[in-house]
Amino acid sequence: MIAGLLEIAFPARCASCGRWGSLPLCDGCAARVRWISDPVCDRCGRPAAAPARRATALPDRLTAGAPGVCGSCAAHPPTFRRARAPAVYAGPARDALIRFKLAGERRAARGLAEAMLEVSGALEADAVCFVPSTRRGLRERGFNPAEALARRVARGRGLPLAPLLRKRRETADQAGLPADARRRNLLDAFDSRAAPARVLLVDDVITTGATAGACTSALLRAGARQVDVLAFARAL
């Protein structure tokens, strides 16, 4: 009932064009999103401009049945097993995340998570966890966007939500940092409670993969055998 009253008092608006009645995006703006479709890298989920390279540089247990990986993953395999996101982090998709994260439009979590669930079929898990927010981020936003998405994903997958990760120390804002600086910024920044064998790690956006990699390393140290990553958008 309260949710219904809030919808009446504060009707939804498209995060990109501002049109009333649509959240997070109206049909027109959703049509302008660069949705990610096959072929993609089997490891990082990056859209493939050309046929993916066979993953000959990776152990057999990671390549069985895999269509191939991008050159970056072949040369430097990520710590996570697979990552997927439905949208490229640009245009209306970026607008939707900014409205969700920075403008506090928490109702957008439902639509974002629904898109995430549509591409999560290749990801395996016994539990869902999320990237923890910094104390500063929680103060400024009043919520953790990754946790809000993870709750929806866990419900949609019929899996338990497990807050396995915590920040060991505060880190600088990753925005604007180059890839090497992002990795240094997150070095040993996370630790984890005892983790189940298969974990699905949820975040809002994948940029360089540094955050996903650091969180995955903490989960593997805590007993996970494999970690898959799911986000709404990824940068190219």
N, C-alpha and C positions, 0 to 999 in steps of 0.2 A: 504493500500500500504506500509506504513512504517513497519507494523508488518511483511509483507511478505519479505521485504528487510532485516529485522533483522533475520528472520529465515534462509535466505541465508548466511548472514555474520556470524551468530553465531548459527550453527545447534545444535539441541537438542541432549543430551546424557542421557542415562539411569542413574538415580541417584544412582543405586546400583552397576552395573557392568561397567558403563562407555561406553557402546556400543553406537555408533552414531545412530541418527535417531529416538530415542524413548524417550518420556517424559511423565510422570515422571519415568516410568519403562518400560523396554522391556518385551516382552511376557514371556520370560523365568523367569525373576525376579518376574513379577507379579504372575506367577504360584507358586512361593515360598512364597508369602505372606500368612500369616495365616488370611484368611478372616473369619469374624464372621458370623455364621449362627445360626438358631434356633436349640435347645432351648436357649434362653437368659433370664436373669432376666428382668421382665417387667418394673422395675423401672430404674436400672442403665445400663441395656444392657450388663452386663457381661456374657460371655459364660458360660453355665451351664454344668459342668462335669457330673451332675446327675440331675434328674427331679427337677425343682424348687419347693421350699416350697410354700404352699398356703399362701397368704398374710393375715392371720388372725389377725396379729398385727396392720394392717392398717385400717383407716376408710373405710366404705363401698363405699364411693364415689370414692375412689382410686382403689378399687379392683374389681369393677363391670366388668366382662368379662376378667379380667386379668388371664393369665395362672399361675402366681406365681411369687415370688420374691426370691432373694438369702437371705441367713441367715443374711448378713450384713444389707441389706435394711429392713428386717423384724424387726431387733433389733433397728436400727437407721435409720428411713426413711429419705431420702434426701429431701431438700427443693424443688428441681425441681420435676416435675411430671414424666418425662421420659427422658432418655438419650440414644442416639444411636451413634455408630461408625461402619464403615464397616470393619476395620482392627485392629489387635492386634499390639501394638507399639513394634515391634521387627523386626529384619532382614531387608528385602527390604522396608517395610513400614516405618520403622524408618529412613532408608537412604533417602527415598523420602522426608520426612518432614524436615530432616536436610538440604538437598540440597535446599529446598524451603525457609526455615526460615533463615538459617545461611549463605548460599552461594548466596542468593538473586536470585534464579531461579524462578522468578515470573510466568513464563509461566506454571509452574507445577500446578498452582491453578486450571486450567481448569480440568485436569484429576483427581485431588484430590476431587474437588467439585462434579464431575460426580459420583464418587464412593459414596460420602456422600448422594447425592440425591437418590440413589438406596435404601438406608435403612431408608429414612425419612418418609415413608408412614404412620407410626403410630404417627407421631409428628404433633400436631395441632398448628396453628399460625395465627394471624392477621398481624404480622410484624416480620421481621428478624432483630436482632441486633447482636453485636459481643463483645467479651471481649476486652476492651481497652488496648493498649500497654502502657508500661512505657515510660517516656520521653527518658530515656537512650536507650531503645529498638528501638524507632523510629529513634534516632540519628544513632545508629549502623547499622540498617537494611535499613533505608530509607522508610520503609513501615510497616504496621501492617498486619502480616499474617492472623490473624483471620478476619480482615476486607476484605482482598482480597478474602477469601473463602466465606464470607457472601454475598458479591456482586454476586458471581456466584450462590449461593444457592437461594438467593432472586429472581434472574432472572429465575432460573429453576422452582421455586415454584409459580411464578407469584405474588409475595408479595412485599410490599414496604420494602426498607432497611432503618432502623431507628437507627441512632447512639445515643441510649438512655443512655448508661453508660459512666461514666467518673471516672478516678482515683482521689480520694480525697487527696491521699498522695502517695509518691513513696514507693515501697516495695522492699524487698530483692529478689534476683533471687530465684524462687521456686525450681530450679533444685538442687537435692541433699538433700533437707530438708525432714525430716520425716513427717508423716501425721499431727501430732499435731502441729509441728512447722509451717507447711504450713497454717493451719487454723489460728494460732495466727498471722502470717505474714499478712494475708488478712483481719483480723478483722476490720470491718468498713472502708475498703480501697476503696469501691466503693459507688457512689450514682447514681441516675437515674432521668432523666426527667420523666414527666407524661407518664406512660406506658399503652398500650392497654391491653385488657383483656387477650389475649393469645400471648405469645412472644416465638419465636424460637431463642435461644441463640447459637451462633456459636463460636467454638474455634478450634484450630488445633489438640490438643490432650487432652485427659482426663487421668489424672494420679490418684491422690487420690480423685478427685472430689471437692477439697477445693475451687478452683477458680470458678467452676460452681456454687457451693453452695453460695459463697459470692456474686457473681453477681446476682443470683436468689433472694437472700434476699433483695438486693437493688431494684430489679424490683418489687417485691411484696410490698415493702414499698411505691413504686411509683404508685401503683394502679393495677398492673397485678394480675389476678386471678390464672393464671397458667403459668409456664415456662417449656418448653421442651428444651433439649440440644442436639446439633449435632456437632460431631467432625469427623476428618478423622480416628483417631486411638485412642485406649485406652490401658493403661497399665494394666497388670493383677497382 
